[in-house]
């Protein structure tokens, strides 16, 4: 496991286990972990990748419960002639609403992408626009998430238009 993936997983674990003790710091929010599938562009060739996705969302404004601040991280991998890996570290704003057992949301985020293609490493700026829906499960404070994103970046003298879909479990606190 690479150092970046280990750092992201440690951050998510820290957020997951320490958040109940920090109710004053983070009054409400959620943590998400799941699997991801992406259509990503490596230079000018579009290929499919598999990986993981995780996020933490906080609702810092007591009067604006539909606005959340989100931090998102994901990793994608592909092994063919060369080893290719891509990590996204994004942050931004998420708008959501509750409709019974459903919670639809949209978000806009920006951050850094780290692309390693056969030892050649690039770190362009990435802009993410996406959304999805959470479905409340019968377990207390747990939901299932389906999410889709469009990520735009610019590296190797070309604009990259990438897509990802994710699904996984959400823990609300």
N, C-alpha and C positions, 0 to 999 in steps of 0.2 A: 504494500500500500504506500502510495507516495506521501510525502510530508504534508502537502496541501490537503489531500483527502483526510488525513489523520487530524489535521488542525480543524477542518470543518466539522468532522464528526465529534471532536472534543467540544467544540463550541456548542453544537446542538445538544449534546448530552449535558453540558453545564447549564444551558438554558432550561432544559427539561427538568432536571433534578433540583435546581436552585430557585426556580420561580415561585413555588409555594411559600418559601421562606422570605421572599422579598415582595410581599403584597403591597407595601407602601411604594416601592419603586416601580412595579409593573402591575397595576390594579387589575387589568384584564387583558386577555389575548389568547393566542394559540401557537402551537408548535406543530409542524407538518414534516413527515418523512415518507418518501415514496420512491418508486421506480419511474424512469423516464425514457422516452424514445425520441430521437431527434433526427431531422433532416438538416444536416449541417454542411456548410461549404468549406472544403479544404482547398485554398487558393481558388481555383475555378471549377473544381469537380464537386458536385453535390453527392453526398453519401449518407447512408443511414447509420446511426450510432445508438448504442444503448448505454444507460447509466443510472444515476440516482439524482434526486432533487430533495431539498429540504429548505424550510423557511421558518422564521419566527415573526409573529405579528403582535404588535401592542396597540392598544387603544388609549392613547395618552390624554385625550380630551373628553372629560366627563359629559359635556353637553353635546358633543359631536360623535355619537356612538357609531356612526356609519363610516367614519374615517379612521383608518389604521395606518401605522407606520410599519413597513415590512422589510426584512432582510432576507435575501434569497441566495442560496448557493446550489450549484449543480455540477456534476462531472459526467463526461461522456467519453467512451473508449471505443477504439476499433483497432483490430490487428489484421493487417493484410501484409503487403510487402514491407511496409514500415509501421512502426508502432505510433498511433495517433491518439492523443488525449487532449481534452478541452475542459477547462474549469471556468465557471461563471460565478462572479461575486457581485451581487446587485443589491441595491436598496432603493426604496421609494415609497409611494403612497398607494393604499388599496381602499377602494370604496365598496361597501357591501351592505346588504340588507337581509333581514330574516323574513322568510315566508313559510311559516309552519316548520316542517322538517328540513326545508331547503334554505340554503344561504348562497345566493349568487353573488359574484364579486367581479370587479375589473381592477386592474392595476397598471401603473406606469412606473418603471424603474430604470436606473442607469448604474453602470459600474464597469468593472474590469473583467476582461476575458483573458484567459491564459491558454494559448494554443501551442502544443508541442507536437511537431510533425517530423519524426525522424531526427530528433536532436535540434531542429530549428525552432526556437521559441519566440513567439510574438505575444504582446500584451496590449491589444487594442481596447478602446472604449466600446462598450456595448449598451444599446438602448433596447429595452424590453417593454412591449405592450401586450397585455394578455388578460385572461379572465378564466373563470371557471365556476364550479358549484360544489358546495359541501352538502352532504346528505347526513342528517343526524341519525346515528345508530342507536340501538337499544341499550348499549353500554353507556353508563353515565359519563358525560363530558367527552364523548368520542364521536367523530364524524368520518365519512369517507369522502375524499376529494378527487375530482376530475378537473384537470387544468390544461389550458392550451396557451402557448406564447409565441409571439413573433419577435425575434431578436435581430437587430441590425447592427452591423459593425463595419469597419473599414480597415483592411490590412492587406499587405502585399499588392498595393496599387489597385485594389478592387473593393467594391462594396459587397458585403456578405449579407444575404437575406436568409436567415435560418428560422426553423420552426421546431418546437418541441411540444410534446404532450406528456403529462405526468398523471399518475394516480397513486394514492396511498392513504395513510391514516392521519387524522388530525386530532390532537388533544387540546381541549379548551380549558382554560383556567380563569 
